[in-house]
Amino acid sequence: MPLDPYAWIDKSLDTLHRADWYRSVKSLEGMAGPVVRLDGQEVINFASNDYLGLASDPRLAAAAIEAIQTYGTGSTGSRLLSGHRPLHEKLESAIAALKQTEDALVFSSGYLANIGTISALVGPRDLVLSDQYNHSSLKNGARMSGATLVDYAHCSLSALAQQLQDQRHRYRRCLILTDSVFSMDGDLCPLPKILDLAEQFDSMVLVDEAHATGVLGSRGAGCVEHFGCSGRPLVQVGTLSKALGSLGGYVAGTASLIDFLRNRAPSWIYTTGLTPADTAAALKAIEIVQSEPEMRSHLWSHVDYLRQQLNCLWEATPNAPLPVRQLPSESPILCIEVQDAATVIQAGRQLRDLGLFVSPVRPPTSPTSRLRITLMASHVRSHLDQLVLGLKKTLLMP
């Protein structure tokens, strides 16, 4: 019998199952929101990145429908060929105004924005220093560029400074990569100090605002605004698919940077332009973010309340049967670390049986196993109370 060159795939899948690393999709029915139907069961949704609840906002839907009626369902080609529409320019101008930069460029996804921008900015003669907990798209963009990629310890300014001291002089260019909000932990990068080090060592900085855009900052512009770093030299990348309730990614920065990327970023040049519907929905979302700051205030009131309730819960049950630890967070992402993958999978199932949809996250997505809780402005207080009760039953009761 001839050998099967694909036999290794089944063996690899079996390994994933045995390590509790296997993943499968879950079907969500109906409209996005704080309460959804998951595989036919109604559950309170604590697994969404729709922080402001805009993915189901009828104003975004109306904008998308109007764009379809005007431009059709698809962009039909890359922006440099036949895919450019006036809506794209309007959205890019709106992003630049929100981020207080000279210009912006919209990609068809946040992942494409990261890999295209990084691979355009650096090459084989360059150095990339990356926070060890950065998103996959940042790390893969660095690998695709051919630059030397070195991780530094998570949010460690001393580790970053040491790498710059030891290695910067050996390379033509240096690019420092960091998420602003780390999506699997909820903590923030020390952006002002990173920018200080970059200035000292003649290095570029790219910050991924995927989980900060619309959420942080007095105007919802993200961590750059939150830390008072608007106007400092850096590259801002983000997504339109989380708090902005649409799809796509963006880069914001100087006019020369954006002009350069239009000519050198392969994931923009060779990809069909963002659809008219997604473009119009994102444009409407940015308008709402700026005109209705109360959405953001409502979200942060939920964050404060849940933190307070969880602190009370841990204090009331110091001798829990399962070892758990709440990870530090300064965002609407709250994570509860548990001992291993099997435990977090079981906890996720038990919470779902109680009508709570919470993501059980495991390696390699995160360094340790944890329940990842995300809050939305559209949650109500009773949703949070049910979550606290569910966590008590699942993690703290024998």
Protein Blocks (a to p, Z undefined) as FASTA:
>chain_A
ZZdfklmmmmmmmmmmmnopaccddddehjedfbdceehiacddfkbfblnopmmgmklm
mmmmmmmmmnojbeoiafklmmpcfklmmmmmmmmmmnopabdcddfbfklmmmmmmmmm
pcfkbccdddfkbcfklmmmmmmnopacddddehiaklmmmmmmmmmmmpmbdcddddfb
dfknopacdfklmmmmmmmnopacdddfklmgokgojkonajklmnopghiacdddddfk
lmnopacddddddfklmmmmmmmmmklmmgccddfklmmmmmmmmmmmmmmmmlmmmmmm
mmmmmmmmmmmmmmmmmmgfbdcdddddfbfbdcdddfblklmmmmmmmmmmnopacddd
ddfkbmbdcddddddfkbcfklmmmmmmmmmmmmmpZZ
